[in-house]
Each structure stands twice: as C-alpha cells, then as structure tokens.
Amino acid sequence: MNLLTSKTLLITTVIIAGTLCGTTASAWGWGRAAAASCVAEKPYTGSAMVVTDNDGNLVNYSKLETAYVTCAVPDLSDKQPNLFTWLGVYGESPQGFGVTARACVKFWGYSGNRCGPWVISYAKGNFGMSVDLTIWSTYSNDFKYLEIALPLSSSGLRSGASKFQGYAYNY
C-alpha cells in the first residue's frame, strides 16, 4: 500500500466514522443571519419606528426613542453545547449615537430570561462589534437570542437613521 492510498483510506475512515457519530469533518465553522430574519419589539408603539428598508436592514426612523430588535440564534446543540466562540453585530450609525447589543437566553423549563452585558459601538458609519457570550455558556440548555438597541435618528430620515444589517458567528 503506497502513501497516497494510506492517506485516502485514513481520510475516508475519518469521514465515515464522523458521519456515523453524527458529526462530519465540516461540523464547525461559521454562520450568519440578515436583519430581515429578526423582529422589532414594539415596531410602531410610542415613537419608535423600525422598518425594513429595501436592503433588508432594520432601521429606526424615530427622532425620539431607541428601538429594540430581537434575533433568534440557531440551536447548535446537535453539534455541541456551548459551541459559539464569537458573535458580531453589523450595521450603520450615521451620527455615531451608539448602537448596543447583548446576548440573552429565554429559559426553557420555566418563565423568565437573563442577558449578558451590553456592548456599544460609537462608530460613525458602518460598524461591527463583538458580543459577550458568557451568558450562553452559563445557561447552555436554554434558548439563545440576541438583542440590539438602535438609537434615535438625528433627522427622522434614512440619512440620519441607525440601521442593523445582521449578525455573524463562529462555532
């Protein structure tokens, strides 16, 4: 048996064994979700006004109130609990008012939830920020979600409004 045949046999064995165990060689990687897959909490109550623009972003046009957006996070428990290693939130804040985000859990067996600390980006223009995921490893059996706060608009127009584009994660 030559070296190429040995390597091919080894790789084939690993793939078959991984498949039989429910895990493939490509089980770890990354994922992403567009803002359009998230929902605004109270989209038209009070003065907050979150709408989906033509690009699929969630935008707060309110000049008076911060708007909150919630995103369900995929359940990766079939791969391994506590597998998230990084999660980034992306968007745009023309005025640099401070877009914030945090990781949260909704308890599975009883009512209630818990959230991690808010992280904030004061970047003017496009931004990306990493969210503290400790809460997800602390409550690994509960439902994971992301909460984003979009600050008020400086003008009530698209040009002055903060927008959330989506999130990406490594696992």
N, C-alpha and C positions, 0 to 999 in steps of 0.2 A: 504494500500500500504506500503510495507516494505522499508527499507533504500536502499537495493540493487536495487529494482525496480525503486525507485525515481531517483537514480543516473543514471541508464541505460536510463531512459526516458529523463533526462536532457541532457546527452551526445548525444543521438540520435537527440534531438531537435536542439542542437547547430550545429551538423554536417549538418543536413538538411537545417537549416537557412543559414549557411555559404555557402553551395552549391548553394542555390537559389540566394544568393547575389554575387556569382562569386568568393568567397573566401572560401577555405577549411581550416580546422584546421592545415594543414601542409603547408600553403602558404609561410611561412617564413622559411628560412634555409640557405643552402649554395650551391655553385656550383663550378665547376672547368672546365678548358679547357686546353688541351695539346697544346704545342707549334706548333705541326703539323697543327693546325687549324688557325694559324697566317701566315702572309706573310712578306717576306723581302722586304723592299723598295729598289729597285735597287740591286738585288741579284748578278749580275755579271758585274756591271759597275765600272769603276775605278779599284781600287784594292780590294774592299770589296768582300768577297766571302762567302755568307751564304748558307749553305746546310742543308738539313735534314739528320741527321745521322740514323743509324739502330735502335736507340732507340726512334726516333720521336722528338728529340731535334733539335732546330735551332742553328747552330754552325758557328761562324765567324773564318775562317781559315786565313784571311788576316794578314800579318805582318805589314801592312802599314796604315790601315784605320779602323775606327769604323764602324760597320754595324748597321742599324736600322731595327727593326721589329715592325709591327703594328698588333694589335689584335682587332677585333670587340668584343664588350661586349654585352651580351644578353640584350634585351629590357625587363625590368621587369615592364613596365608601367601598365600592366594588373593587377598587384598586388598593386602597389602604387608608384608614382614617388618619387624620392629621397630616394629609399629604401636601397641602398648599404650602409653598415656600415663599411666594411673593404674589402681591396683587397690586396693580397700578390702575389709577383712575386718570382719564384723559378728557380734556375739554378746552374751552377758551373763555377767558375773562378779559374783555377789552379794557376794563378800568382797573384790574388788579385788586378787586374788592375782597378777595379771599374766598375761594371755593373750599369747602371742607368735606371730608369723607371719613367713615369709620366702618369697621367690620362688626356685625352683630349676629346673635343667634336667637331664634324663636325656640322655646323649649318644646320637646317632642311629647313628653308624657303628662305635662300639666301646663297651665296657662302662664304666660309671662315671657320675658326676654331679657337679655343682657347685651351690652355693647362695649366695645373697646374704646380707647381714647380717640377723639377727633384729631385728624391731621389736617393741615391747612396749607394752601398754596396761594401766595400773594402775587404770583407771576402775572404779568400783564401780557396778554396774547395767549398763545397755546401753552398748555401746561400738562405736566404729568406728575403724579405723586404716588408714593408707596404707602400702603395702609398697614397698620399694626395688626397682625393676625393672631396674636396670643389668645384672644377670646375663643377662636375656633379650635385651638388645641386643648384649651381648658374645658370646653363643652363640645367635645368631638362627636357626640351622638345626636346632637340637636341640629335643627335646620339653619343653615348658614345664609346670611344675606348681607347686602351692602347698602349703606345709607349715605346719600350725598346731599349736601346743602348748597343750593345755588343762590348767591347773594342777589340783592335787588339790582335792577337795571338803572343805569345812570340816566337813560333817556326814555325808556319805555319802547324803544325801537330795537331792531335786531343789532344795529351797530353798537349799542350800549349794553346789551344783554349778555349775561353769563350763560354758557351752554355746556352740557355734559354730552360727550361723544360716545363713551363706552368704557369698558374695562378689559384688562388682560391679566392672566395669571399663569404662574408656573406651578407644576405639581410633580 
